[in-house]
Amino acid sequence: MALVSKAGSSYCIRSDITRGRTGKNVAFGVVNNVEAPTMKEKSVGFSSLSCNNEKIARKFPLETLGFRGKRRNSVIVAASPPTEDAVVATEPLRKEDLVGYLASGCKPKENWRIGTEHEKFGFEIKTLRPMKYEQIAELLNGISERFDWDKVMEGDKIIGLKQGKQSISLEPGGQFELSGAPVETLHQTCAEVNSHLYQVKAVAEEMGIGFLGIGFQPKLGIKDIPVMPKGRYEIMRNYMPKVGSLGLDMMFRTCTVQVNLDFCSEADMIRKFRAGLALQPIATALFANSPFTEGKPNGYLSMRSQIWTDTDKDRTGMLPFVFDDSFGFEQYVDYALDVPMYFVYRKKKYIDCTGMTFRDFMAGNLPCIPGELPNLNDWENHLTTIFPEVRLKRYLEMRGADGGPWRRLCALPAFWVGLLYDEVSLQSILDMTADWTPEERQMLRNKVPKTGLKTPFRDGLLWHVAEDVLKLAKDGLERRGFKESGFLNEVAEVVRTGVTPAEKLLELYHGKWGRSVEPVFEELLY
């Protein structure tokens, strides 16, 4: 079956389609009255990709595969993450369908966009304690009413907001996340962040609430963090201690900033994936901003990054197979099929399926829903529960950076856009990292959370590599022609001095702050 995705006026579809099983039809229908055509099933080859097939575009004007439906005419949005419209298959999914789903993300370069996500800690300004759910609900309702956001509900609980292609959601410990709309330039990204912070502060300040831009909760223990009323988090909270010692810390006490980027083809995805994985430790170092735990230095510059090393080895890490000659969409699907599941979402409820794999689900062997088979919504849900340093969905997510103050929220996408959206810079990175061994990449991943840019690498320090990488990012942004290179100023200072944000915080802690972490709530207040 050929899977087609809409990408502006163009579509991406496998170009080497061959006849598969005969006489079979697969219908994809979309709940919520969005029509989808019936397509004759074909098997799909994976050697090449066409990203501008107008003939196919005219034939299959699809809005299927979980794409966003029309929502602005409603005020309340039922929580059915991550898509609004459930895709229903009349025949069982095959691996080719899962591969085609990832391939459907391909876009011609003129349609590449930038999607930035960031998390922040809300706290009571007088007590420095985290917001309770009741306060968060008041904040969400206030933003919705004042700034015309749709409410996202799970049962009778408000758990997020939507406005156009932007969404606000809650992480397990109440971390407040903006998932930005796909935009064309970094100026639009920064404007979006500024608008979001203005709206949040306009309501929060009246409530005596502030927001902290840091990678790890600096003052409080897990027992002090409120638990958000979301079904998926309850399942994760019960499962995490079985597979790692730091999973609950990840859920309740970390904040990140990440950027989501497009690719044109399978080959383009592979090149960006490899460059992103190789350089993720450099991003971790440049944005390291989590040196405190429960009121004291924790021995790390990025505690957030360290936590991921002992969260759940089945779904985290540097994915060495991405550098294999055989890597592509299909190999990522094989990996994801064997990552243990957390849940399935049925009848507006999360059902615990921990310990079973999506491969089991494909075979109808989930004890939690006996005999039931997955749809593409289930696959999309499952992909969101995999947490490597770079994650593949229908785009690539760069996941290595700590949360931070607003200037760094614009610097992180600037760093990666300059490297990955410019062909010269991307090829330079691939050439630079071509002879890095799997052991070296893993060494950097292991050591950077503690030693940052001062991590020894070959004949020097990672700092010296970061100098070259930052220049490539700056050159890449300048060639884009949007006057975006100024967004790198925040990290340019880090590279010039070799001093990470976390080291600056530690200097303040041991000096001006008199060994107290409480001033960080003012220092990094949004």
Secondary structure, DSSP 8 states (H G I E B T S, - for coil): ----EEETTEEEEES-EE--STT-EEEEEETTTB---EEE--EE--S-EES--HHHHHH-----TT-----TT-SEEE--TT-SS-EEESS---HHHHHHHHHTT---GGG--EEEEEEEEEEETTT--B--HHHHHHHHHHHHHHHT-EEEEETTEEEEEEETTEEEEE-TT--EEEE---BSSHHHHHHHHHHHHHHHHHHHGGGTEEEE--SB-SS--GGGS-----HHHHHHHHHGGGT-SSHHHHHHHB-EEEEEE--SSHHHHHHHHHHHHHHHHHHHHHT--B-EETTEE-S-SBHHHHHGGGS-TTTEE--GGGGSTT-SHHHHHHHHHTSB--EEEETTEEEE-TT-BHHHHHTT--TTSTT----HHHHHHHHTT-EESEEESSSEEEEEEE---HHHHHHHHHHHHHHHSSHHHHHHHHHHHTT--HHHHHHHHHHHHHHGGG-EETTEEHHHHHHHHHHHHHHHHHHHTSS-GGGGHHHHHHHHH---HHHHHHHHHHTTT-S-STTHHHHTB-
